[in-house]
Each structure stands twice: as C-alpha cells, then as structure tokens.
Amino acid sequence: MTALDTIILDTASRIFDDLSTAETINAAEDGVWPEALWQAVMESGLTLTWIPEDNGGVGASMLDGFAVIKAAGGWAVPIPLAETLLAGWTLAQAGLQASGEAATLALGSNLTLVDGKLCGSANAVPGARNARQIVAVVGVGDDVHVVQVSTVNCELKAHTNLAGEPWDQVSFNAVDVEQTGTLPAGVGKESIEAMGALIRCVQAAGALSAALELTIEYSKERVQFGRPIGKFQALQQSIASFAGEVAIINAAADAATEAVDRAGGVDHEAWVEIATAKTLLEEAVNLGAAVAHQVHGAMGFTYEHQLHHLTRRLWSWRDEYGSDVTWSRRLGAEVLKWGPDSLWPKIAAATDNCS
C-alpha cells in the first residue's frame, strides 16, 4: 500500500467512524439527509477517487476507490458514495467531466435519445432522490452513449430497499442532456453492470467483516449458564463457518478488484472474477447474517444496534446488479465455452492471479 493509498483509506475511515453513527443512519432511513457526512466526504475528494485529473478528479487508483467502498460497507454509510463513484467512473469512460456531486447510475432497458433528449424509465435506481445528477447508459445503433441529466428534471417515484435506502423509479420525459459521450469499443452496458455487481460485492465484504467482528466480541461478552456463550462448542462452530464465508467473499472480491485494476476496466478476465464473486455472495450473506443474528438474539434487530444496519444492507446488496442465479448461469455458460482441455489451466491461472 502506497502513502497515497494509506492517506485515502485513513481519511475515509475517520470520516465514517465519526459521522456514520447509528443515529445518522436511522435518521437517513426516515428521510433526513446526512449533510455533515456528505460534506465531509465531498470536501475530502473521496467522490472523485476514480476520476482522472483530466476529467476533474484526483486520479487515484481503482484499488483506492474499492478500499473506500469496502470501508463504507463496513460502516453502513447512508449516502450514495458507491453510486457516485460508479457514475463518475462511467462518465470518465466516455471522456466526460465529473463534478463529484451526489450522482447515481440508471441502466433501464428502454432508455432512448430522441432529438438529443433522454426518454424512458428505469426502476430501482439506487440513491436517485438524493442525487443531483443521474448518469444513464443508452444504446444508439452500434454505439453506447453515456448521458448526464439533472435529477430535478426527472420524475421520481420513491421506493426503498430492505435497508430503507432509496431505490427509486425514475422517468425521463424528454429530459435535456447536460453532457453526452460515447463509450469506447469493448466497454458497454455489460461492463458497467459488472462494475456495479463488483461494487456490491466489495461493500458486502466490508459489511460482513464488520458483522463478524461484532459477533465475535458479543460472544465474548454475553454470559449464559455461568460462562461466555463463545465458549460453547456449537456456537464456536457456527462462528467459524461465518469466518470462513467472510474470508471467501473477501478473497473473491479482492481478486476481482485486482483484475479490474490490472486491466483498467472490465476485460474478460475481470468479468470472470466478478461473476465468481457475485455467485459466492449469496451463500456468504445468508450464512453470515443468520449466524450473526442467532448469536446476538433479539438485540441485533433493535434500531440502537449496529448489526441490523449491516445485515439489512447485505440482504439488499446480494440481489442488486443481478442475483446469484443470474450470475451463476452467466458464469456456467462461460465455463462451458472453455472445454475440458482448458478448464484446469484456466482455474489454475485464476488461482495464481489471486496468490
């Protein structure tokens, strides 16, 4: 880790630790925008981590951005930081400028450009009502266009996910486009969706790590039948299984982020790593959240406790940008293309890249 990497991650961690409190998260779920948290993130330049300097950013590495996203997942930050990073990265891929203001990405299947205006709709757009800008990806003939519009010109219908986070329906009724560009060859809607899937895996890896730490600490503190519950063998086995799943999803997510960093985007190798991580995410979330709540009992569901902030996000993130079934089918189809002679060499090569 370089000095710049350390500075970026330490800055993010301090901000999240100070300002992403249970009170802030609960208030955000009730519709109160966490202004102090967002301003601190903006002023630190974290929203511009993935943007090259020529496009208005700070020019940090992809791994820096992923480290910030993992930390944000561990603190359950109630702001669209990951969405802003993804929207900014998408703008930069098309050679466009990014401001670092709150933004999100729309990937609706019926979006069109008519006379230079954006038309159509997109469902389940994360953080839309809190974003100032919406970045949409639109196919035009053989090209894929990236367009930026102002949220105030769009029609929003409020929805939330399991964590109470905005997950809105957005309608674009001939909305004026603020800037537009074309994605280069090899970068399409599938690449951007894969980046979204990877971001959710990285956030979940951070949240699962935090939930595991809470679970271990509580098992040491909670006394039952005269001794800490962590001394009971059955509970030790459950927590060990939880720890195993956390290690697996962190390894898979890290391998995918490193592949993206090497390629400078989502090439074929990175796509396979992302598909693998997203396929593994379901089991990690299901087992991890179950064990965490079994250990904590009813207390883990109370609004005063941090655990439910993490697990409800995990249950939401596991299905966003494609469920494990969707990604398992995609990955299975890809593996079948390799054929029997290439299967083991490709698996061994992937293992080497992870070491």
C-alpha positions as MATLAB code, in Angstrom:
seq = 'MTALDTIILDTASRIFDDLSTAETINAAEDGVWPEALWQAVMESGLTLTWIPEDNGGVGASMLDGFAVIKAAGGWAVPIPLAETLLAGWTLAQAGLQASGEAATLALGSNLTLVDGKLCGSANAVPGARNARQIVAVVGVGDDVHVVQVSTVNCELKAHTNLAGEPWDQVSFNAVDVEQTGTLPAGVGKESIEAMGALIRCVQAAGALSAALELTIEYSKERVQFGRPIGKFQALQQSIASFAGEVAIINAAADAATEAVDRAGGVDHEAWVEIATAKTLLEEAVNLGAAVAHQVHGAMGFTYEHQLHHLTRRLWSWRDEYGSDVTWSRRLGAEVLKWGPDSLWPKIAAATDNCS';
ca = [
       0.000    0.000    0.000;
       1.455    3.370   -1.037;
       1.457    6.533    1.074;
      -1.407    7.905   -1.048;
      -3.390    4.680   -0.575;
      -2.950    4.938    3.187;
      -3.968    8.592    3.275;
      -7.145    7.964    1.269;
      -8.244    4.958    3.337;
      -7.376    6.608    6.672;
      -9.309    9.727    5.678;
     -12.370    7.702    4.719;
     -12.206    5.593    7.877;
     -12.009    8.645   10.151;
     -14.978   10.293    8.437;
     -17.114    7.164    8.592;
     -16.201    6.435   12.203;
     -17.042    9.976   13.304;
     -20.153   10.659   11.235;
     -21.791    7.385   10.171;
     -23.366    6.787   13.572;
     -26.457    4.740   14.379;
     -28.408    7.966   14.905;
     -27.331    9.293   11.497;
     -28.190    6.044    9.731;
     -31.610    5.791   11.400;
     -32.377    9.436   10.592;
     -31.402    8.877    6.964;
     -33.841    5.988    6.817;
     -36.527    8.425    7.995;
     -35.645   10.775    5.142;
     -33.153   13.111    6.847;
     -30.207   13.770    4.536;
     -26.871   13.378    6.452;
     -25.464   16.714    5.331;
     -22.435   16.722    7.640;
     -21.372   13.264    6.488;
     -21.804   14.081    2.809;
     -19.976   17.403    3.065;
     -17.044   15.739    4.802;
     -16.862   13.107    2.069;
     -17.120   15.744   -0.684;
     -14.508   18.058    0.820;
     -12.065   15.165    1.214;
     -12.287   14.397   -2.517;
     -13.421   10.808   -1.953;
     -16.213   11.103   -4.539;
     -13.590   11.850   -7.213;
     -11.293    8.925   -6.395;
     -11.884    7.106   -9.682;
     -11.824   10.190  -11.896;
      -8.622   11.068  -13.819;
      -7.265   14.556  -13.240;
      -8.063   15.498  -16.864;
     -11.725   14.723  -16.139;
     -11.882   16.752  -12.933;
     -10.847   14.050  -10.464;
      -7.969   13.216   -8.152;
      -6.514   10.446  -10.318;
      -6.228    7.798   -7.608;
      -6.089    4.081   -8.426;
      -9.034    1.734   -8.843;
      -7.875   -0.112   -5.716;
      -8.087    3.120   -3.716;
     -11.725    3.513   -4.683;
     -12.531   -0.090   -3.854;
     -10.856    0.275   -0.447;
     -13.075    3.280    0.287;
     -16.153    1.335   -0.845;
     -15.275   -1.623    1.406;
     -14.829    0.726    4.354;
     -18.159    2.399    3.556;
     -19.839   -1.020    3.572;
     -18.362   -1.790    6.979;
     -19.759    1.437    8.425;
     -23.105    1.149    6.561;
     -22.751    4.749    5.385;
     -26.216    6.126    4.434;
     -25.061    8.202    1.440;
     -24.741    7.306   -2.261;
     -20.935    7.263   -2.211;
     -20.553    3.989   -4.116;
     -23.186    5.127   -6.614;
     -21.398    8.453   -7.113;
     -18.101    6.659   -7.716;
     -19.721    4.329  -10.263;
     -21.479    7.194  -12.043;
     -18.240    9.191  -12.143;
     -16.263    6.224  -13.455;
     -18.861    5.727  -16.185;
     -18.623    9.403  -17.191;
     -14.834    9.152  -17.331;
     -15.049    6.062  -19.563;
     -16.867    8.243  -22.109;
     -14.345   11.060  -21.726;
     -16.739   13.291  -19.786;
     -16.192   15.530  -16.768;
     -17.315   14.586  -13.256;
     -18.077   17.096  -10.509;
     -18.082   14.754   -7.519;
     -21.584   15.857   -6.540;
     -24.049   13.179   -5.481;
     -24.855   11.065   -8.524;
     -26.250    7.691   -9.459;
     -26.476    5.412  -12.464;
     -29.562    4.376  -14.459;
     -29.420    1.219  -16.583;
     -33.023    0.983  -17.780;
     -33.644   -1.277  -20.769;
     -35.995    1.166  -22.531;
     -33.906    4.341  -22.375;
     -33.598    6.224  -25.670;
     -32.262    9.504  -27.007;
     -34.832   11.407  -29.073;
     -33.700   14.688  -30.652;
     -30.946   14.916  -28.058;
     -33.297   14.410  -25.102;
     -33.429   11.422  -22.749;
     -36.642    9.393  -22.770;
     -37.804    6.245  -21.000;
     -37.651    4.988  -17.429;
     -35.515    2.979  -15.029;
     -36.590    1.019  -11.975;
     -34.742    0.559   -8.679;
     -32.233    3.368   -9.230;
     -30.184    3.483   -6.002;
     -29.998    6.846   -4.247;
     -31.878    8.687   -7.008;
     -33.794   11.119   -4.786;
     -30.565   12.178   -3.058;
     -28.581   12.599   -6.273;
     -28.114   15.855   -8.124;
     -27.166   14.064  -11.320;
     -28.257   10.862  -12.991;
     -25.932    9.170  -15.453;
     -27.732    6.945  -17.957;
     -26.363    4.388  -20.399;
     -28.201    4.349  -23.728;
     -27.681    2.224  -26.818;
     -27.810    4.202  -30.080;
     -27.312    1.954  -33.069;
     -23.969    0.198  -32.654;
     -22.768    2.774  -30.130;
     -23.327    3.020  -26.386;
     -23.835    6.567  -25.147;
     -23.350    7.911  -21.639;
     -25.583   10.874  -20.832;
     -25.836   13.062  -17.759;
     -29.049   14.783  -16.721;
     -30.137   16.834  -13.734;
     -32.306   14.962  -11.260;
     -34.622   17.976  -10.840;
     -35.778   17.499  -14.455;
     -36.754   13.863  -13.878;
     -39.902   12.358  -12.427;
     -39.185   10.209   -9.367;
     -41.393    7.696   -7.617;
     -39.964    6.845   -4.202;
     -39.209    3.249   -3.286;
     -36.811    1.732   -0.767;
     -34.862   -1.474   -0.451;
     -34.794   -3.704    2.653;
     -32.335   -1.355    4.336;
     -34.598    1.645    3.870;
     -32.218    3.112    1.276;
     -33.675    4.987   -1.729;
     -34.337    2.598   -4.605;
     -36.434    4.829   -6.799;
     -38.246    4.595  -10.103;
     -37.109    7.366  -12.441;
     -38.959    8.550  -15.548;
     -37.191   10.618  -18.188;
     -39.775   12.583  -20.136;
     -37.709   14.224  -22.898;
     -35.138   15.442  -20.351;
     -32.438   17.871  -21.506;
     -28.983   16.299  -21.575;
     -26.189   18.202  -19.787;
     -23.345   16.248  -21.395;
     -23.030   13.125  -23.503;
     -20.267   10.913  -24.829;
     -19.710    7.532  -26.446;
     -18.128    4.581  -24.694;
     -15.018    3.187  -26.394;
     -15.018   -0.194  -28.112;
     -15.030   -3.038  -25.614;
     -16.793   -1.021  -22.926;
     -20.540   -1.486  -22.953;
     -23.552   -1.787  -20.722;
     -22.441   -5.256  -19.629;
     -19.121   -3.867  -18.375;
     -20.844   -1.159  -16.362;
     -23.331   -3.629  -14.890;
     -20.398   -5.860  -13.915;
     -18.747   -2.909  -12.161;
     -21.984   -2.342  -10.247;
     -22.037   -6.017   -9.243;
     -18.440   -5.826   -8.071;
     -19.142   -2.711   -6.022;
     -21.945   -4.547   -4.219;
     -19.604   -7.490   -3.553;
     -16.963   -5.151   -2.114;
     -19.500   -3.326    0.051;
     -20.837   -6.671    1.276;
     -17.327   -7.918    2.059;
     -16.828   -4.874    4.272;
     -20.208   -5.272    5.944;
     -19.707   -8.999    6.563;
     -16.279   -8.345    8.091;
     -17.809   -5.771   10.428;
     -20.691   -8.099   11.341;
     -18.234  -10.903   12.102;
     -16.225   -8.632   14.393;
     -19.391   -7.592   16.244;
     -20.417  -11.233   16.579;
     -17.077  -12.385   17.983;
     -16.963   -9.550   20.500;
     -20.536  -10.144   21.662;
     -19.911  -13.883   22.055;
     -17.103  -12.994   24.498;
     -19.235  -10.549   26.469;
     -22.581  -12.359   26.717;
     -22.646  -14.764   29.654;
     -25.081  -17.676   29.781;
     -25.079  -20.598   32.228;
     -22.113  -19.061   34.009;
     -19.732  -18.611   31.083;
     -19.412  -16.554   27.855;
     -21.536  -18.020   25.074;
     -18.444  -18.035   22.863;
     -17.129  -20.916   24.971;
     -19.881  -23.259   23.768;
     -18.665  -25.573   21.018;
     -21.792  -25.354   18.875;
     -21.533  -21.566   18.793;
     -17.810  -21.734   18.066;
     -18.517  -23.928   15.052;
     -21.163  -21.523   13.747;
     -18.857  -18.521   14.123;
     -16.030  -20.467   12.461;
     -18.303  -21.164    9.473;
     -19.199  -17.456    9.384;
     -15.492  -16.542    9.429;
     -14.866  -18.947    6.557;
     -17.527  -17.301    4.407;
     -16.130  -13.853    5.208;
     -12.676  -14.986    4.120;
     -14.058  -16.453    0.894;
     -16.040  -13.391   -0.183;
     -13.189  -11.042    0.721;
     -10.747  -13.137   -1.310;
     -13.141  -13.302   -4.275;
     -13.937   -9.592   -4.178;
     -10.262   -8.656   -3.799;
      -9.305  -10.887   -6.741;
     -11.925   -9.165   -8.887;
     -10.829   -5.660   -7.866;
      -7.211   -6.524   -8.640;
      -8.245   -7.843  -12.074;
     -10.115   -4.600  -12.774;
      -7.108   -2.586  -11.598;
      -4.743   -4.549  -13.871;
      -6.998   -4.092  -16.884;
      -8.012   -0.516  -16.125;
     -11.613   -1.674  -16.512;
     -13.681   -4.811  -17.038;
     -11.905   -7.046  -19.529;
     -12.721  -10.738  -19.957;
     -10.521  -11.884  -17.063;
     -12.013   -9.285  -14.733;
     -15.538  -10.252  -15.797;
     -14.906  -13.895  -14.838;
     -13.592  -12.818  -11.430;
     -16.609  -10.557  -10.876;
     -19.018  -13.328  -11.878;
     -17.308  -15.664   -9.422;
     -17.542  -13.160   -6.570;
     -21.189  -12.345   -7.249;
     -22.029  -16.053   -7.397;
     -20.397  -16.605   -3.984;
     -22.068  -13.602   -2.370;
     -25.469  -15.186   -1.733;
     -24.156  -18.000    0.453;
     -21.855  -15.682    2.388;
     -24.688  -13.250    3.138;
     -27.237  -15.928    4.009;
     -24.995  -17.830    6.395;
     -23.227  -14.791    7.848;
     -26.354  -12.805    8.621;
     -28.068  -15.855   10.110;
     -25.190  -16.647   12.470;
     -24.751  -13.000   13.476;
     -28.398  -12.665   14.472;
     -28.504  -16.061   16.180;
     -25.589  -15.022   18.384;
     -26.960  -11.542   19.139;
     -30.560  -12.649   19.641;
     -33.291  -10.018   19.640;
     -30.833   -7.234   20.462;
     -29.332   -7.414   16.974;
     -32.636   -6.309   15.453;
     -33.047   -3.192   17.589;
     -32.537    0.212   15.972;
     -29.942    1.088   18.597;
     -27.648   -1.728   17.470;
     -25.283   -1.603   14.509;
     -25.875   -5.162   13.339;
     -29.214   -4.647   11.611;
     -27.791   -1.702    9.652;
     -25.285   -4.143    8.169;
     -27.446   -7.209    7.626;
     -30.374   -5.409    6.008;
     -27.957   -3.858    3.533;
     -26.413   -7.261    2.903;
     -29.811   -8.769    2.107;
     -30.390   -5.945   -0.376;
     -26.933   -5.856   -1.992;
     -26.816   -9.608   -2.680;
     -29.521   -9.229   -5.378;
     -28.614   -5.859   -6.894;
     -26.968   -5.840  -10.339;
     -28.038   -9.454  -10.774;
     -28.769  -12.263   -8.322;
     -26.540  -15.264   -7.718;
     -28.777  -17.292  -10.056;
     -28.266  -14.793  -12.862;
     -24.502  -14.674  -12.393;
     -24.219  -18.460  -11.877;
     -25.872  -19.032  -15.241;
     -23.596  -16.498  -16.921;
     -20.503  -17.993  -15.323;
     -21.628  -21.531  -16.155;
     -22.129  -20.601  -19.805;
     -18.657  -19.069  -19.867;
     -17.019  -22.141  -18.299;
     -18.729  -24.438  -20.810;
     -17.048  -22.484  -23.594;
     -13.626  -23.343  -22.200;
     -13.942  -27.060  -22.935;
     -12.396  -29.927  -20.948;
      -8.814  -29.262  -22.035;
      -8.841  -25.622  -20.940;
     -10.823  -25.939  -17.722;
      -7.997  -26.777  -15.307;
      -5.394  -24.427  -16.857;
      -7.831  -21.528  -16.559;
      -8.727  -22.362  -12.953;
      -5.021  -22.699  -12.087;
      -4.256  -19.398  -13.800;
      -7.025  -17.687  -11.806;
      -5.581  -19.175   -8.619;
      -2.134  -17.862   -9.497;
      -3.545  -14.377  -10.035;
      -5.152  -14.459   -6.577;
      -1.975  -15.501   -4.765;
];
